Amino acid sequence: MSKDYNDDIAFDTLDTTAFEQMPYKEQLQVKEKYIKSLFNREFLPIVPNPVPRGYRHKAVLSATNVNVNNNQQIRLGLFIEGTTKIKPKLGHFLHDKEIDLVFETVEKLLIKYKHKAYAKNYRQGIIKHVMIRKSFKTGDLMVIFSTQLNNFPNHKKIVNELIALHPNVKTVIQNIHKKDSKFVLLEEQRILYGKGFIIDSIGDIDFKISANAFYQINPMQMFNLYDKVFEFAGIEKTDVVIDAYSGIGTITLLASKYAKKVYGLEINPASHKDAIDNKRMNQITNAEFILGDVEHTLENFTDKVDTLIMDPARDGASLKFIQTVLKLKPKKIVYVSCNPDTQERDYKQLRNFYNLTKILPFDMFSYTPHVENIVLLELK
Ligand SMILES: C[S@@+](CC[C@H](N)C(=O)[O-])C[C@H]1O[C@@H](n2cnc3c(N)ncnc32)[C@H](O)[C@@H]1O
């Protein structure tokens, strides 16, 4: 993956302690202050997290080795912010409880079968990270082992013991992670058990989620976020809609109910493939998914666009993308962002042609400094 379109490193692998001691109400105030300082205008009150703790349905722990009676033993934990060190620790108050129980078992099994964390200098051990996702609807779990080598000794025994203890684990994947990369998962993978994906549902639409695809980590707040996206967008039956940065097609397929036609634009092949499968699985005919960098895909767009919904990764949109948006001139832009700094930067490029009519922050990532924010821009 050449481009930094993967947020794993920022959200998933760090032990962020700055907000942990702060009462929840105060966290919301700090986040509102930040939005106010950034946009310097009226905004709607922040939507509190329905489940401020234990909301993470996707979690990553990384592997390290510790000395036990003069022997190296594997442990799982999170990176200490600003360092490359991993603090061995199981269990995190932001993780869904069942995910943490599975992590405990995974660590025990890795110790039992004498696996070690991959250590660059010592060329021993293959385990780099372990990622777990859980479906909100079905409770099914996906476990992914990220390993330095193709060969994963004793993986059959590990998988069998894991699923015997946790029958909700419906698929286990090995991600082969040979490069030195800050990303938790790379492209090459092998399915060790199950189908290689889990299914979640939003309203009456089912979504297949693969290991490498993007899916919001906080499902309860995701439902609230999407409701507001559609309220702001006010899509009409004759509208052509673009969902830029569409992931596995959640917003695209939900929008297809209201629109004449929806296009989902996504760069990550795994997410794009899931989106196409999701369209087929739900028998939706007025949605189309296009693989590639939105910057280029949008340039080649010839249809009239009524509404643009955009939800980029933390680095926001490119100037070239914004310039193309200004040529297409959609009546409405609903800009969803997990990094209001870049959202505000991008808004500045649009403000001569668009009125900023609504701002609504969401507390999607409680006990961390991150803020999710939606703005509605209407063509002047
Ligand atoms: C924050 S996620 C949003 C996904 C989706 N809207 C959702 O709610 O699940 C951002 C998505 O943008 C994709 N992405 C990042 N840069 C891109 C680019 N230049 N062109 C197309 N997609 C991109 C990422 O792969 C990721 O799936």
The ligand as an SDF file (V2000), in Angstrom:
LIG
                    3D

 27 29  0  0  0  0  0  0  0  0999 V2000
  -12.5660    6.9750    7.0590 C   0  0  0  0  0  0  0  0  0  0  0  0
  -12.7480    5.6910    5.8690 S   0  0  0  0  0  0  0  0  0  0  0  0
  -14.4360    5.8990    5.4070 C   0  0  0  0  0  0  0  0  0  0  0  0
  -15.1090    4.6920    4.8530 C   0  0  0  0  0  0  0  0  0  0  0  0
  -16.6290    4.7170    4.8110 C   0  0  0  0  0  0  0  0  0  0  0  0
  -17.1680    6.0020    4.4490 N   0  0  0  0  0  0  0  0  0  0  0  0
  -17.2170    4.2270    6.1170 C   0  0  0  0  0  0  0  0  0  0  0  0
  -17.8740    4.9910    6.8320 O   0  0  0  0  0  0  0  0  0  0  0  0
  -17.0450    3.0340    6.4330 O   0  0  0  0  0  0  0  0  0  0  0  0
  -11.8180    6.3530    4.5620 C   0  0  0  0  0  0  0  0  0  0  0  0
  -11.7390    5.4430    3.3460 C   0  0  0  0  0  0  0  0  0  0  0  0
  -11.0990    6.1920    2.3020 O   0  0  0  0  0  0  0  0  0  0  0  0
  -10.2720    5.3250    1.5680 C   0  0  0  0  0  0  0  0  0  0  0  0
   -9.2930    6.1940    0.8690 N   0  0  0  0  0  0  0  0  0  0  0  0
   -8.2470    6.8720    1.4020 C   0  0  0  0  0  0  0  0  0  0  0  0
   -7.6190    7.6250    0.4640 N   0  0  0  0  0  0  0  0  0  0  0  0
   -8.3000    7.4430   -0.6840 C   0  0  0  0  0  0  0  0  0  0  0  0
   -8.1550    7.9660   -2.0010 C   0  0  0  0  0  0  0  0  0  0  0  0
   -7.1710    8.8120   -2.3020 N   0  0  0  0  0  0  0  0  0  0  0  0
   -9.0560    7.5950   -2.9350 N   0  0  0  0  0  0  0  0  0  0  0  0
  -10.0630    6.7310   -2.6310 C   0  0  0  0  0  0  0  0  0  0  0  0
  -10.2540    6.1960   -1.3880 N   0  0  0  0  0  0  0  0  0  0  0  0
   -9.3840    6.5440   -0.4300 C   0  0  0  0  0  0  0  0  0  0  0  0
   -9.7090    4.3820    2.6160 C   0  0  0  0  0  0  0  0  0  0  0  0
   -9.2260    3.1910    2.0310 O   0  0  0  0  0  0  0  0  0  0  0  0
  -10.9280    4.1790    3.5200 C   0  0  0  0  0  0  0  0  0  0  0  0
  -11.6880    3.0760    3.0850 O   0  0  0  0  0  0  0  0  0  0  0  0
  1  2  1  0
  2  3  1  0
  2 10  1  0
  3  4  1  0
  4  5  1  0
  5  6  1  0
  5  7  1  0
  7  8  2  0
  7  9  1  0
 10 11  1  0
 11 12  1  0
 11 26  1  0
 12 13  1  0
 13 14  1  0
 13 24  1  0
 14 15  1  0
 14 23  1  0
 15 16  2  0
 16 17  1  0
 17 18  1  0
 17 23  2  0
 18 19  1  0
 18 20  2  0
 20 21  1  0
 21 22  2  0
 22 23  1  0
 24 25  1  0
 24 26  1  0
 26 27  1  0
M  CHG  2   2   1   9  -1
M  END
$$$$
